[in-house]
Amino acid sequence: MDENPEQTEFWLVCETGDIEEFDTYEAAYDALTAAVKRDIEQHGEETARNSGLIHPYGYTINVMREDRDVTQDWLINEPHKPLSID
């Protein structure tokens, strides 16, 4: 999957319902790692890791292209670019 910032959006999704949009994978992943680091500092590793019901730490990146969710395509085509921290 080619990353075209004009067509692809990366949504950092928190299981509490908060969504933050980014134009690049790198920016979304930086925000993801910063959120996880902040939660670990505030709550400790075990509590932060167990806070998510769907994903460890409760955060994931969804990949959207032209109003379609293409997250599964991204996972297949870009396996070296994770969308959550496990």
HUCOR-V445663 format. One record per residue. N is the residue number from 1. RES is the residue in one small letter. NEAR is the number of other ideal C-beta (glycine too) atoms within 10 Angstrom. D_LAST is the distance of its C-alpha to the last C-alpha in Angstrom with 2 decimals. Layout:
N/RES/NEAR/D_LAST + N/RES/NEAR/D_LAST
This chain:
1/m/14/22.74 + 2/d/6/24.65 + 3/e/16/23.36 + 4/n/8/26.41 + 5/p/12/25.97 + 6/e/6/29.02 + 7/q/10/27.65 + 8/t/19/23.87 + 9/e/17/22.10 + 10/f/25/18.49 + 11/w/16/17.77 + 12/l/22/15.21 + 13/v/21/15.04 + 14/c/18/14.55 + 15/e/14/14.83 + 16/t/8/18.08 + 17/g/6/19.54 + 18/d/10/19.69 + 19/i/9/19.49 + 20/e/15/20.08 + 21/e/12/21.28 + 22/f/19/21.13 + 23/d/13/23.24 + 24/t/13/20.95 + 25/y/19/17.41 + 26/e/12/17.55 + 27/a/15/18.69 + 28/a/23/16.05 + 29/y/19/13.20 + 30/d/13/15.21 + 31/a/16/15.50 + 32/l/24/11.81 + 33/t/13/11.24 + 34/a/11/14.52 + 35/a/19/13.71 + 36/v/20/10.67 + 37/k/13/13.04 + 38/r/11/15.84 + 39/d/20/14.30 + 40/i/15/13.52 + 41/e/10/17.10 + 42/q/9/18.60 + 43/h/13/17.11 + 44/g/11/15.64 + 45/e/11/12.24 + 46/e/9/12.43 + 47/t/11/13.89 + 48/a/20/11.57 + 49/r/17/8.39 + 50/n/13/10.70 + 51/s/18/12.26 + 52/g/18/10.63 + 53/l/7/12.43 + 54/i/10/10.91 + 55/h/17/7.34 + 56/p/15/5.63 + 57/y/23/7.96 + 58/g/20/10.12 + 59/y/24/10.03 + 60/t/20/10.08 + 61/i/22/12.66 + 62/n/17/15.47 + 63/v/23/17.91 + 64/m/16/21.52 + 65/r/16/24.64 + 66/e/8/28.10 + 67/d/6/26.99 + 68/r/9/25.03 + 69/d/12/21.34 + 70/v/15/20.43 + 71/t/18/16.63 + 72/q/9/16.88 + 73/d/13/19.29 + 74/w/22/17.06 + 75/l/14/14.25 + 76/i/9/17.13 + 77/n/11/19.02 + 78/e/14/16.53 + 79/p/8/13.80 + 80/h/4/13.68 + 81/k/16/12.80 + 82/p/14/9.25 + 83/l/21/9.49 + 84/s/17/6.28 + 85/i/17/3.76 + 86/d/7/0.00
